[in-house]
Amino acid sequence: MTKYIYARTSTTDQNVNQQVAKLKEKHNDAIVYQEQISGKSTDRPAFNELKEKVKTGDSIVVLSVSRLGRNTVQVLEFIELMKTNNVSVIVEDLGGIDVTSSMGKLVLTTLAAVAEMQREEILEKQRIGIDRAKAEGLYKGKKVSPKTVKACKDAINLITKMDYSKAKAARATDISIATLYRYIKSENIEL
């Protein structure tokens, strides 16, 4: 029976090692899987690798439910998969409760729903702020990276000087066609 720690932060600005250190205090014999990637993403390499690695009798330890994901359905599906495989999932912030147990699942369902609701509230507040800033003429949109600007300029050169189509120019400069169209629109370029 092997014990695993799964630690995750949503961005590289956050320190995932703090989670690991806290969990290692109580579970110093655990094997650590950690990553810095959004919980809304289902494509999390370390998480996916851990799911494949665990076997009957193993346990996964996380600091909080939100480390498993931001989508209630996905979190519950993961817990159900682990329960089916007789793998315990321990959530330290819940007093070390095994959320694959019936009591743990009740607590987990409630908390996963709250985590999802909080994320939706954050996005709604962000949208309201952006709408207000747009109405006041203060919102300019997401800043485009210098690398993207250069690629867009290169694509426009291919279109005007080499007679490339917009799609072919976008592919040649490794940007999406949508990015190219947004740049053309934002710069009021006539092609």
Secondary structure, 3 states (H helix, E strand, C coil): CCEEEEEEECCCCCCHHHHHHHHHHHCCCCEEEEEECCCCCCCCHHHHHHHHHCCCCCEEEECCHHHCCCCHHHHHHHHHHHHHCCCEEEEHHHCCEECCCHHHHHHHHHHHHHHHHHHHHHHHHHHHHHHHHHHCCCCCCCCCCHHHHHHHHHHHHHHHHHCCCHHHHHHHCCCCHHHHHHHHHHCCCCC
